[in-house]
Amino acid sequence: MKTLGLILENILEEIYTGKKLFTPESGTHEAMEKFQKIAKAISYADSEGLLEQCQFGIADFTDRLTFSRVMVTGGVTEKGHEFLRHRFSDSHQKVS
């Protein structure tokens, strides 16, 4: 199981390289559950100022908020670039 930090790092790298749309892999319950971690990581990055302009598609409002898709219409902010540089620097030092 990936940690939020690793999910966040992977998502920011994908956005930095041009990915804009994030959706579940399929319509299964398991795929939707897995996607919620990705959507929550993007929501966190957006709230922390690591991303510009995100739009969230909502699938369900019943027991809890369930995201169906996320569109990143902006990109990675300077703060997001700094986060990636810091994470890359940390992982590079651990390998050395």
Secondary structure, 3 states (H helix, E strand, C coil): CCCHHHHHHHHHHHHHCCCCEECCCCCCHHHHHHHHHHHHHHHHHHHCCCECCEEEEEEECCCCCEEEEEEECCCECHHHHHHHHHHHHHHHHHHC
